[in-house]
């Protein structure tokens, strides 16, 4: 699809709240009025100089932007081939990119006169970011989290509570992110007058997908400027990011959508196998459906029942993907692949051992993709990776997973190359 055509469609999608055949609003009638209110407030304040200035100041002085762009020389040498650069979102306050959107939406909630914010969380990083923003701005906060994710991410549960948030366990369904989102939506229906729902990814009904994308677009904007200083051109040859709902990846990709020399690659959670229920790869098993207020690709059975998913990473363990990602896939602009649990664990260990950086398990999926692609590129090529979060939260889960595998005699073999076609 031609560049101008793609950009025009994207701009039109923002105006109508649909990305081609995807997105929209599929919600109870009781949520239509608050969504209209939110849309009006966002469209009003996002262009206001005072709002943008306050957000920029907080991102810089409180959150720690701009984040560094780091040349991972030892990782590049170990893999051979391309030069690898890491966009260090893991160095932000709270340890992940999620704070960009949480602060932005919390500021908007204050402008709307809301006293309370709610959120859903899987890996816990969005919950921590929301609790942090709420404490900063004096808002009440309640975070919904599946009890299985609470078990896997105990550290983040404690962090949220220390920040003054109520963490409400969800026991229904698979007790993961999907079920937490269900409960958060129910709460919002009940408390729309004083509550704003801070959705953590480019999901949900309009205007959430475009709003969350806009708050994260700072990632790609900064990376482009930093590349120009470091390598004298404002674009990489390849840009790679993990894709759960898709917020960190859309934030990175947004700056390079109209740059045809940049290949954009999103990496999903390939889990432990190709059967439904064993992975979270929506582009490799998903079908068109509606989940949590938006029309998108969903992992579901032939009757339209949403399937349980699996990923070693709690943040990628979600059965749907942001609607703009599906639009970009159909337009041929972004490629989507997946990394298995074993490959992600290998990526985690490799980055730790070569660069002294513990990546989040989500980001480790992107590192796994780099392990496949970088050696097949020449040394003058640049691969940009969004390191969306740090791995402190995952150390306990990794140790538990590896101890379980040793006990079962099923330790992971070194990852084998996966077919990707021409990597040039």
NORLIN-V164941 format. One record per residue. RES is the residue in three letters. PHI is phi in whole degrees, -180 to 180 (none if undefined). D_CENTER is the distance of its C-alpha to the mean C-alpha in Angstrom with 2 decimals. Layout:
BEGIN
res = <RES & RES>
phi = <PHI & PHI>
d_center = <D_CENTER & D_CENTER>
END
This chain:
BEGIN
res = <UNK & UNK & UNK & UNK & UNK & UNK & UNK & UNK & UNK & UNK & UNK & UNK & UNK & UNK & UNK & UNK & UNK & UNK & UNK & UNK & UNK & UNK & UNK & UNK & UNK & UNK & UNK & UNK & UNK & UNK & UNK & UNK & UNK & UNK & UNK & UNK & UNK & UNK & UNK & UNK & UNK & UNK & UNK & UNK & UNK & UNK & UNK & UNK & UNK & UNK & UNK & UNK & UNK & UNK & UNK & UNK & UNK & UNK & UNK & UNK & UNK & UNK & UNK & UNK & UNK & UNK & UNK & UNK & UNK & UNK & UNK & UNK & UNK & UNK & UNK & UNK & UNK & UNK & UNK & UNK & UNK & UNK & UNK & UNK & UNK & UNK & UNK & UNK & UNK & UNK & UNK & UNK & UNK & UNK & UNK & UNK & UNK & UNK & UNK & UNK & UNK & UNK & UNK & UNK & UNK & UNK & UNK & UNK & UNK & UNK & UNK & UNK & UNK & UNK & UNK & UNK & UNK & UNK & UNK & UNK & UNK & UNK & UNK & UNK & UNK & UNK & UNK & UNK & UNK & UNK & UNK & UNK & UNK & UNK & UNK & UNK & UNK & UNK & UNK & UNK & UNK & UNK & UNK & UNK & UNK & UNK & UNK & UNK & UNK & UNK & UNK & UNK & UNK & UNK & UNK & UNK & UNK & UNK & UNK & UNK & UNK & UNK & UNK & UNK & UNK & UNK & UNK & UNK & UNK & UNK & UNK & UNK & UNK & UNK & UNK & UNK & UNK & UNK & UNK & UNK & UNK & UNK & UNK & UNK & UNK & UNK & UNK & UNK & UNK & UNK & UNK & UNK & UNK & UNK & UNK & UNK & UNK & UNK & UNK & UNK & UNK & UNK & UNK & UNK & UNK & UNK & UNK & UNK & UNK & UNK & UNK & UNK & UNK & UNK & UNK & UNK & UNK & UNK & UNK & UNK & UNK & UNK & UNK & UNK & UNK & UNK & UNK & UNK & UNK & UNK & UNK & UNK & UNK & UNK & UNK & UNK & UNK & UNK & UNK & UNK & UNK & UNK & UNK & UNK & UNK & UNK & UNK & UNK & UNK & UNK & UNK & UNK & UNK & UNK & UNK & UNK & UNK & UNK & UNK & UNK & UNK & UNK & UNK & UNK & UNK & UNK & UNK & UNK & UNK & UNK & UNK & UNK & UNK & UNK & UNK & UNK & UNK & UNK & UNK & UNK & UNK & UNK & UNK & UNK & UNK & UNK & UNK & UNK & UNK & UNK & UNK & UNK & UNK & UNK & UNK & UNK & UNK & UNK & UNK & UNK & UNK & UNK & UNK & UNK & UNK & UNK & UNK & UNK & UNK & UNK & UNK & UNK & UNK & UNK & UNK & UNK & UNK & UNK & UNK & UNK & UNK & UNK & UNK & UNK & UNK & UNK & UNK & UNK & UNK & UNK & UNK & UNK & UNK & UNK & UNK & UNK & UNK & UNK & UNK & UNK & UNK & UNK & UNK & UNK & UNK & UNK & UNK & UNK & UNK & UNK & UNK & UNK & UNK & UNK & UNK & UNK & UNK & UNK & UNK & UNK & UNK & UNK & UNK & UNK & UNK & UNK & UNK & UNK & UNK & UNK & UNK & UNK & UNK & UNK & UNK & UNK & UNK & UNK & UNK & UNK & UNK & UNK & UNK & UNK & UNK & UNK & UNK & UNK & UNK & UNK & UNK & UNK & UNK & UNK & UNK & UNK & UNK & UNK & UNK & UNK & UNK & UNK & UNK & UNK & UNK & UNK & UNK & UNK & UNK & UNK & UNK & UNK & UNK & UNK & UNK & UNK & UNK & UNK & UNK & UNK & UNK & UNK & UNK & UNK>
phi = <none & -63 & -59 & -62 & -61 & -63 & -67 & -65 & -64 & -66 & -64 & -65 & -61 & -62 & -71 & -102 & 79 & -136 & -102 & 64 & -88 & -119 & 95 & 83 & -132 & -125 & -137 & -61 & -57 & -65 & -95 & -65 & -64 & -64 & -69 & -63 & -61 & -64 & -61 & -62 & -65 & -65 & -64 & -75 & -85 & -65 & -103 & -76 & -60 & -65 & -65 & -64 & -67 & -65 & -64 & -61 & -62 & -67 & -62 & -82 & -85 & -107 & -88 & 104 & -85 & -76 & -81 & -68 & -107 & -111 & -80 & -83 & -67 & -70 & -64 & -62 & -67 & -64 & -83 & 76 & 87 & -66 & -88 & -108 & -117 & -111 & -85 & -88 & -66 & -65 & -90 & -67 & -55 & 82 & 91 & -164 & -63 & -57 & -67 & -56 & -74 & -63 & -67 & -61 & -70 & -65 & -61 & -65 & -60 & -62 & -62 & -85 & 80 & -81 & -105 & -139 & -125 & -127 & -156 & -109 & -153 & -110 & -71 & 98 & -68 & -69 & -63 & -64 & -63 & -66 & -62 & -66 & -63 & -65 & -63 & -61 & -105 & 74 & -106 & -68 & -144 & -132 & -116 & -96 & -147 & -60 & -63 & -67 & -68 & -63 & -66 & -73 & -126 & -61 & -60 & -68 & -60 & -65 & -62 & -60 & -67 & -63 & -82 & 95 & -87 & -86 & -106 & -102 & -70 & -115 & -103 & -82 & 59 & -85 & 59 & -128 & -61 & -55 & -72 & -64 & -65 & -56 & -69 & -64 & -63 & -62 & -63 & -63 & -57 & -79 & -126 & -64 & -66 & -116 & -123 & -113 & -93 & -89 & -69 & -93 & -143 & -83 & -123 & 80 & -74 & -55 & -101 & -58 & -57 & -78 & -66 & -64 & -58 & -62 & -67 & -96 & -64 & -58 & -61 & -69 & -60 & -62 & -60 & -62 & -64 & -70 & -62 & -60 & -73 & -85 & -123 & 66 & -149 & -92 & -146 & -91 & -78 & -138 & -121 & -128 & -152 & -74 & -134 & -99 & -70 & 118 & -78 & -68 & -70 & -66 & -64 & -73 & -65 & -55 & -74 & -119 & -61 & -99 & -110 & -65 & -82 & -104 & -92 & -105 & -135 & -105 & -119 & -94 & -84 & -80 & 60 & -115 & 178 & -94 & -75 & -56 & 102 & -104 & -151 & -133 & -97 & -67 & -81 & -130 & 144 & -85 & -132 & -65 & -164 & -121 & -145 & 51 & 88 & -137 & -95 & -163 & -80 & -133 & -81 & -146 & -87 & -66 & -93 & 83 & -83 & -65 & -87 & -70 & -121 & -144 & -155 & -62 & -101 & -62 & -75 & -105 & -87 & -136 & -82 & -133 & -134 & -56 & -62 & -67 & -63 & -65 & -60 & -68 & -64 & -64 & -75 & 77 & -89 & -122 & -96 & -126 & -131 & -144 & -125 & -74 & -55 & -62 & -66 & -66 & -64 & -65 & -64 & -58 & -66 & -65 & -67 & -61 & -78 & -94 & -124 & 68 & -122 & -95 & -82 & -60 & -61 & -60 & -64 & -62 & -65 & -68 & -63 & -59 & -66 & -61 & -60 & -83 & -88 & -56 & -64 & -98 & -113 & -81 & -71 & -88 & -88 & -118 & -110 & -104 & -119 & -86 & -86 & -72 & -164 & -95 & -97 & -52 & -63 & -101 & -59 & -63 & -65 & -65 & -62 & -63 & -65 & -74 & -66 & -63 & -69 & -64 & -65 & -89 & 69 & -124 & -60 & -67 & -78 & -57 & -63 & -96 & -59 & -110 & -68 & -132 & 80 & -71 & -87 & -71>
d_center = <25.49 & 26.92 & 24.88 & 26.60 & 26.20 & 22.42 & 22.10 & 24.63 & 22.89 & 19.60 & 21.67 & 23.51 & 20.45 & 19.47 & 23.05 & 23.33 & 19.87 & 19.71 & 18.27 & 21.36 & 21.76 & 18.32 & 17.01 & 19.84 & 20.79 & 21.89 & 22.67 & 25.90 & 28.36 & 28.03 & 24.51 & 25.61 & 27.37 & 24.59 & 22.16 & 24.94 & 25.37 & 21.74 & 21.84 & 25.10 & 23.99 & 20.87 & 22.93 & 25.67 & 24.00 & 21.41 & 24.46 & 26.57 & 27.48 & 27.70 & 24.24 & 22.66 & 24.89 & 24.04 & 20.26 & 20.86 & 23.24 & 20.95 & 18.08 & 20.82 & 23.20 & 21.14 & 17.61 & 18.87 & 17.93 & 18.48 & 16.77 & 18.85 & 18.68 & 20.27 & 22.42 & 22.09 & 25.75 & 26.45 & 23.51 & 24.68 & 28.21 & 27.44 & 25.75 & 28.07 & 27.46 & 24.82 & 24.07 & 20.58 & 18.91 & 15.99 & 14.10 & 14.33 & 11.53 & 12.67 & 15.84 & 14.74 & 16.43 & 14.88 & 13.33 & 9.70 & 8.11 & 7.87 & 11.58 & 11.57 & 10.77 & 12.70 & 15.69 & 15.73 & 15.84 & 18.20 & 20.46 & 20.54 & 21.50 & 24.32 & 25.51 & 25.66 & 27.76 & 25.54 & 26.42 & 23.72 & 19.95 & 18.16 & 14.67 & 13.21 & 11.37 & 10.96 & 10.64 & 12.13 & 10.25 & 9.52 & 13.09 & 14.46 & 13.12 & 14.62 & 17.74 & 18.11 & 18.02 & 20.38 & 22.73 & 22.79 & 23.77 & 25.92 & 24.11 & 24.41 & 21.24 & 20.61 & 17.54 & 17.54 & 16.55 & 17.85 & 20.73 & 19.61 & 16.35 & 18.68 & 20.85 & 18.25 & 16.84 & 20.16 & 19.69 & 16.86 & 19.04 & 21.88 & 20.00 & 19.14 & 22.78 & 24.12 & 22.41 & 24.37 & 21.91 & 23.03 & 20.86 & 21.94 & 21.78 & 21.32 & 23.74 & 23.55 & 22.36 & 20.34 & 19.59 & 15.81 & 12.80 & 14.56 & 17.66 & 16.28 & 15.00 & 18.53 & 20.19 & 18.31 & 19.38 & 22.88 & 23.08 & 22.16 & 24.90 & 27.33 & 26.62 & 25.68 & 28.43 & 27.18 & 23.49 & 20.27 & 17.21 & 14.09 & 11.40 & 8.04 & 5.97 & 7.84 & 10.08 & 13.56 & 16.73 & 17.48 & 16.96 & 13.51 & 11.63 & 13.54 & 13.69 & 10.06 & 9.93 & 13.14 & 12.27 & 9.64 & 12.18 & 13.95 & 11.98 & 13.59 & 16.76 & 17.40 & 16.80 & 19.25 & 21.80 & 21.60 & 22.10 & 25.11 & 26.66 & 26.07 & 26.84 & 28.50 & 26.23 & 23.13 & 21.17 & 20.29 & 21.63 & 18.37 & 14.76 & 12.33 & 8.64 & 6.98 & 5.70 & 5.31 & 5.44 & 4.16 & 3.72 & 4.19 & 6.18 & 7.95 & 8.74 & 10.31 & 11.92 & 13.44 & 16.02 & 17.27 & 17.51 & 21.22 & 21.89 & 23.37 & 23.87 & 20.18 & 18.79 & 15.09 & 13.56 & 10.38 & 10.67 & 10.34 & 11.87 & 15.58 & 16.87 & 20.64 & 22.06 & 22.14 & 23.51 & 21.67 & 20.65 & 20.16 & 16.74 & 13.47 & 13.93 & 14.14 & 15.59 & 18.13 & 19.59 & 18.07 & 20.40 & 20.39 & 20.29 & 19.34 & 17.06 & 16.36 & 17.99 & 16.62 & 18.07 & 15.88 & 15.89 & 16.39 & 17.64 & 21.04 & 24.68 & 27.51 & 28.26 & 24.85 & 24.09 & 20.45 & 20.39 & 19.18 & 16.57 & 16.44 & 14.31 & 15.35 & 11.85 & 11.46 & 7.67 & 8.00 & 11.18 & 10.87 & 13.53 & 12.16 & 9.76 & 9.47 & 13.06 & 12.82 & 11.41 & 14.54 & 16.62 & 15.74 & 16.46 & 19.71 & 20.60 & 20.46 & 18.35 & 15.33 & 15.99 & 13.96 & 15.11 & 14.42 & 15.36 & 17.39 & 17.39 & 20.34 & 18.85 & 15.81 & 18.42 & 20.53 & 17.86 & 17.43 & 21.23 & 21.81 & 19.75 & 21.31 & 24.74 & 24.74 & 23.02 & 23.15 & 19.39 & 17.70 & 14.07 & 11.66 & 12.01 & 8.43 & 9.45 & 12.80 & 11.96 & 11.66 & 14.87 & 16.47 & 16.17 & 17.75 & 20.47 & 21.38 & 21.32 & 22.58 & 25.99 & 26.73 & 26.43 & 29.15 & 29.13 & 29.02 & 25.56 & 22.46 & 19.09 & 16.23 & 13.31 & 10.29 & 10.78 & 7.67 & 9.72 & 13.26 & 14.76 & 17.41 & 15.88 & 16.07 & 19.61 & 21.42 & 19.50 & 20.11 & 23.74 & 24.16 & 22.81 & 25.01 & 27.99 & 27.75 & 27.78 & 30.71 & 32.58 & 32.12 & 32.99 & 29.83 & 28.34 & 25.97 & 27.72 & 26.46 & 23.90 & 25.69 & 24.70 & 23.02 & 24.34 & 22.43 & 25.41 & 26.46 & 24.14 & 26.08>
END
